């Protein structure tokens, strides 16, 4: 018997619809619920002895010419066929057997197996030829598909493609969601999700653990491992069959992921990329609904529902973050009583952003935030953290977004400590001490605030766009360090003479006096609002 790939086998239903069978007017007597069972092969079997030679999954064709006549023998024949694990039985009605034997029908009905009769004469040779030709043709197509899948993921491995791209390619090939999880069932990357991904990722850990224990839900799960080390699993959610086999596609993708993992110099590479992607999507507002981005964070092991949340931004003196900064910050947050996601700010290379979810009964004080900042910078003994900025306490994903934005804005404008005064300890700043920043963030994208920003800053924006200038940033530094132009010039990375020239140009373009308190307040609100909307 020829061995064929299960994914390309026709079903009993499909065989009954093929032209050589359909012209003989088939009628299904039993086993309608099993008509989608795969047919591994088709052959003529007029006796129980012939049926015993099969290996299961065959659809048998018969005229009844060799069948016994008495009821007891017919029941024995039925049991023999059922025990042989046949896919079904098709009887051509005719002179040898004008009606289906009731005893045989009852046996098949009790077993739930398909038993069909043909009301017209059929050419069994044509039926077997049609079915076998299709099986062989689709088997060849499946083999070609397997070759294509092998080539795809081999190329991705040789190219050094990152894990998230490999997962996306697996989802594209299968046409259904694919999730890469670590051994703790936290989502590292996901591809092929519906808009937002809320439905697929909701309660991910619980659903994943249940699927690992008992299967179900049509999930296909393969390990990602190599050299005795298992890093996680690749999970294909329910979807249509693939010519190469869904398991085969995921296995090839898992090999590519394992090779990628072996080549990573940083053992936290997967988690780091996952956290960077999560925070970039949140800060960049690249999500269609709150539920979707909430599900993504929670699936990554960051509880949101019912938890106090806070955004933190950490800036080192040099402005250069070590690769391990995020992982170290997460460990320190965990030790301090919070689950955390940490990653580089997508637009400010020297800033580490940390989203913290405080565990019940715990509270994060300044000491905990200092520990997080020091852990993030501990890989650079010569480069301690300069500033740790803390946003407002928040609830829900939109509150966390506002808190993170507050912290980033606060860190960007905060002055580094003087070594002689504070040594390696960072400056800890809370947004509660910045009422104007809190007000701007509370107003959010209010059209009136946007209009105020445009009216106040339009001349500077247009000047910077036309000349690739830096007047907005110079003004930001001036407003962040009121009354201290020396520090403001240093924050702008300009000499004092050039800084003064820029300030004079700003006053000229705006037609305003930067020594006027009300003007400074209005401009400061506009600059903070612009930083929020452009970030």
N, C-alpha and C positions, 0 to 999 in steps of 0.2 A: 504493500500500500504506500502510495506517495505521501510524504509528510508535507503539510502545507502550513502557512502562517495563519493563526487563528483570526487575525484582523481582516483577512481578505476572503474568508469563507462566506458563501451565500447562505441565506437562511432557508428554512423549509418553505416559508411564505414566498420568498423570491423564486424558488424552484417551481412552485405550483403556478407561478405567474409566467414562467417561460413559455414561449410559443408551442414547443412540442407537447407540453403538458396541458396548456390552456385549451388547445383545440380538442382535447379529449374530455372537456367539461368536468374538471375535478370538483369534488364535494368533500368538505372536511367533516368527518363524523365525530371525532374526539380531539382533545388536546389543543384547542384554539389558543389557549394561553401560552403554549410552547411553540407556536409557529415561527417565532424569531430565533429559535435555537439554530446554531450553525450546522451546516451539512458538510462533513469532511470529505465525503465521497458518495457516489451513487453506484449501486450495482443490483443486478437481478438475483433474487434469492427465493427459490420456491420451496426450500426445505429448512428445517431448524438446523440441520448440519451445516448448511451454507452460511447461516447467520452467525454460527459460532466462530467462523473463521475471521470475522471482522474484529476491529480493535476499538469500536465505539465511534459514534458520530455519523454512521452511514445512514443514508436514506435508501430503504429497500423497495424495489419494484417487484411486483408479483402478479401472476394471473390466477393463483390458487390451484394450479394443476397438480401440484405435489402435496397439497395440504391434506391432513386427515379429515374424515367425515364426522366422527363422533365428537360430542361436546367436550368430553374430558381431554381428548387428545388436542383439540383446538385450544383449550385453556393452557395446556402444557406448552404448546407452541407459542402462545402469547407471552407466557412467563419467560421462555427461553429468549425471545426477541427483546423483551424488556431488560432482562439481566445482561444481554449483550450490549446494552446502552446505545441502542439504535436511535437515530434522530427522528425517525418516523417510518411509517409503512404506507405505500401507495398500492392499492389493489385495482387492477383493471377488471371490471365486471364483464362477464361473457359466459359462454357455455360451461366452462369448468366451474365457475363460481358466479352465478347470476346475481346474488345478493351478498352483502358482507355478512360473514358468520357472526351471529349475536354473541356467542361466547368470546370470540376474539375481540369484538368491539368492546365488550364489557371489561376485559382485561386491560386494554389500552386506555379506556376511560378511567379506570381505577388508578392507573399509573400516571395519568395526565399527559400521555404521549400522543402526538398527532397520528391519526389514522384517516387516510383519505381514500376515496374511491373515484375511478374514472368511468364515466358513463358512455364513453366511446372508445373505440379501439385506438391504442397509442403505439407509436414506434419507439420501443424501449431503447433501441440503438441511437435514435435521434436525441432522446432525453439524456442518456449518459454522455453522448458526445457534447451536447450543449453545456451541460453542467461542468464536465471535466475541462472543456475548453476555457470556460470562464474562470475556473479555479486556477488553472495553470497560467492564464494570461494575467490574472490579478496577482498571482504569486510573483510573477516576473516583475510586474509593476511595483510590488512591495519591496522586492530585492533592490530594484533601482532606487526606490525612495530611501531605503536604508543606506545605500551608498551615498546618496545626496546628503542625508543627515550626518553621516560620518564625516564627509568632506567639509560640511559647514562648520561643525564644532571643532574639527581638527584645525581648520583655518583660524578660527577664533582663538584657539589655544596658542597657535604659533604667532599670532599677531599680538598676544598679550592683552586681549580684551578684558575689561573689568567685569566683575561679577554681575553688576546690574544690567550691563549690555547683554551678557550671555543669557540671563533670565528673560530679558525682553525678546531675544531671538527665539528662545524655546516657546514662549507664549505666542509669538507670531506664527511659528510653524504649526502649533497645535490649534490655534484659533480659539484659545480659552486661557483663563488666568493661570499663571504659574507663580509660585511663591518659594523663595529661598529662606529657610529658617535656620537658626542655630540650634544647638542641642538642648537649649532651654525653651525652645518653641517661640523665640522672639523673631519677628520678621526682619530680615536683613535687606531683602529686595523683593519687588513684586512687579510682574509685567502682565499686560493684557487685561487690566482691571477696567470695569465699567467706570463711568464718570464718577470720580470721587473715591471709588473703591470701598465705600462704606459697607455694602452688603457682603463682599467677599472677605473683608478683614475684621468685621465685628466679632468680638469674643474669640479672637483667633486662638489664643493659648488653649482655652477649654476645648474648642472644636478640634484643634490639632491633636491634643492628647487623646481625645476620644477616637479620632480616626486612626491613630497609631495603635490603640488598643484593639479596636474592633473593626476597623475599616468602615465602609459605608460612604454614602454621599457621592459615590462615583469618583473619589479621590484616588490618584495614583501617587505613591510615595516611594522615592528611591533615596538611598543614603549618598552623601557627598563625603568620600573618604579616600585615603591613600596611605600606604605604608603603615597600616595599623592605626591610623589617626582618623577619627570621624569628627568633622566640623559642623555637620548639620544635615538637613534633608532638603531635597527639592520636591515640592508638592505641586502636582498638576490637578487643578480642580476639574470637576466634571465637564466633559466636552464631547464632541463628535469623534469617532474613530479616525485614526490616521493610517495611511497605507503602510507606513513603516512600523506601526504599533506605537501607542502612546508611551508604553513603558520604555521602548527602545529609544524614543526621542529624549525622554527625561534621563535615561541612563547615559546617553552620549553627552547631554548637557552637563550632567553631574561629573563626568570625567573631565570635561573642559574646566569646570569650576574647581575641581580638585587640583588640576595642574596649575591653574591660576593661583590657588591658595598656596601651593608649594613654592611658587616663584615669588610670593610676596615677602619682602624683607621685614615688614611690620606685621606682627602677629595680630594686631588689632585692626588690620586694613579693612576688613568687611564692616566691622562696627563703625569705624571712622567714616567710611564712605556713606553708610546708612544714615548716620547722624548728620553729616554735612548735607545730604539730600533732603532730609526731613526739615531741617532748619532753613535751608535755602527756599524750599517750597512755602514754608510758613511766612518768612520775612518778605519773600517776593510776592506773597498773596497769589501763589499759583495753585489755587484750589477752587473748585466750583461750589462746594458746600461745606459748612462747618463739620457736618457729620462725617464726611469723607476724610478730612485731615485729622479729625479726632481719632477715627478708627486706625489711621496709619500710625499715629503716635502710640496709641494703646497697644497695637499689635507689636510694636517695637519694644514693649516693656516699660512704657511710660504712662502710668495711670493718670487719668484726667478727672473722671467723674467723681465728685465728692471730695476732691483733694484741694488744699491750698496750693497755688502755683505761684512761681516768681521767676522773673527773667533776670539774668546776670550777664554782665559784659566784663571781660578781663583784658587789660592792655598791658603788655610788657614794655619795659623801658626802650628796648631796641626796636619794637614794632614787628619782630620776627618770632612767630610761634614755633616751638618744637613740634615734630610730628606727633609725639605722644601726649601733647597737651590735653586733648579732649579726653582720652582714656583715663589719664591721671585725675582730671577734674571730676569725672564721673565716679571714680573710686572714692575720692575725698567726699563728694556729696553723699554717697552711700553710707560712708562711715559717720557722717554728720546727721543722718536721719532722713535722707531724701533720695528718691530715684531721679535720675538725670539723663538728659540728652545734651551732648556738648559737641560743638563743631566750629569751624572757622566761619566768620562772617563772610557771606558771599561777595561782598564788595569792599570790605575793609580788612585787608590781609593781616594786619597786626592785631586783630581783635578776635578773641574767643568768646562765643556766646554760649551760655549754659541755661537750659530750661530745667528748673527744679520742681519736682512734685513732692511736697512734704508729707511724710508718713503720719498717720494718725498718732496723736499724742506727742509729736516732736515739734520743735521750733528751731529755726535757723537764725542764730545771732551773728553778730559781726565776726566773732571768732571762727565760726563755721565757714563764713564766706572768705575770710583771710586764708583758712586752711585750703579751701578750694583753689584760690588764686595761687598760693604757694606751691600746691601740688602741680598745677598746670605749668608752672615755670621751673619746676625742680630739675628738669633735664638740662637747664642752662644756668649753672651756678653763678655765672657772671652776668646774668640777665634776669634779675628778679621782677616780679610783677610790680607795675607802677600804680595801677588803678584797678579796683574792683568796684563796679557800679551796680547798684541793685535797684530794680524797678519796683513798681507797686505790687502788693499782694493781689492775686487775681483768682478768678474762677472761670473755668471754661477756656476753650481754645482761643477765642477772640480776646479775652482778658489776658491770656498768656502772650499773645502777639503784642498787645499794647505795652505790657510790662517789659518785654524784650526790647522793643523800640525805645522805650524810655531809658533803659540801661545802656543801650548802644549810644544814644545821643549824649547821655551823661558821661560815659567813658571817653567819648571823642573830645569833649570840651574840658575834661578835668585835668588839672595840673599834676605832674608827677611829683612825688615827695622829694625833699632834699635829703641826700644820703646822710649828711651830718646829723640831721634831726631824727630821721626814722630808720636809717639803715636799710635792711632788706624788706621791711614791712610795707605793704601797699597802702595807698590811701583808700579807705572804704567810704563810698559816697552813696547815699540813698536818695531816690527821687523825691521822697517826702520833704527833703530840704530844698527842692527846686520847684516851687509852686507854679512858676510860669510854664515850665516843661510839662508838669502834670495837667495844667489847664489846656495847653495845646493838644496833648494826647487825648484828653477827654472830649475835646471838640471834634477830633478825628478828621473826617473829610467833609466837614460842614462847608457848604458852598460859600458861606460868608467869610470863613477863614481863608479858603482858597482865593477868594476875590481880594481880600486884604493882602495876602501874600503877593499876588500878581501886581497889584497897584503899587505896593511899597518897593518891590524889587525889580520891576520890569526893566528899567534902564540898565541895571547891573547884569541881569540875565542876558539881555540882548548884546551887551558889550562882550560878555564872556563867550557867548556863542560865536560872535563875529571874529573875535581875536584869539580864541582859545585861551582866554584869560582866567584869572583866579580871584576876581573881586569879591565874589560871594564868600569864598573861603577866608579871604582876608577880613571881611566884615564879620564873619562868624568868630574868628579869633579875637577881634577887637571887642565884640560883645561878650565873649566868654571871660575875658580878663579886663573888666572895666577899671579904668584908672591906672592900669599897669601896661603901658604901651611896650615896654621892654619885653615882658613875658608874652604879650600878644604877638610881637614880631618874631620871637623865638618859636612860638606855636605855628606861625606861618612859614617858618624856615626861610625868613627874609632878614636882611640886614635892617637896622633901624631906619636908616635913611631911605631905603627902598620902601619899607613899610609905610613911612610917613607920606611918601609920594602916592602910594596906593590909597591911603585914607583921604588925602586931598582930592584925588580923582573921584573917589566914591561920593564925597560931599558935593563935588561939582556936578556929577551925573544925576544925583538924587535931588539936588537943590535943597539940602538939609544940613543942619548943624549937628554934628555927632556929639557935641557937648551938651545938647539939650536932653534932659531926662525923659520927657515924654516921647521924643523922637527915638531915643535909644530903646525904650520899652516897646514901642510899636515895631521897630525894626527887628528886635530880638524875637518877638512872637512870630514875625514873618519868616525869619531865618529858621527857627525851630520847626515851623509848619512845613517849610520847603524840604528840610532834611527828612521829615517824616514821610512825605508823599513821594519824594524821589528815591528814598531808600527802599 
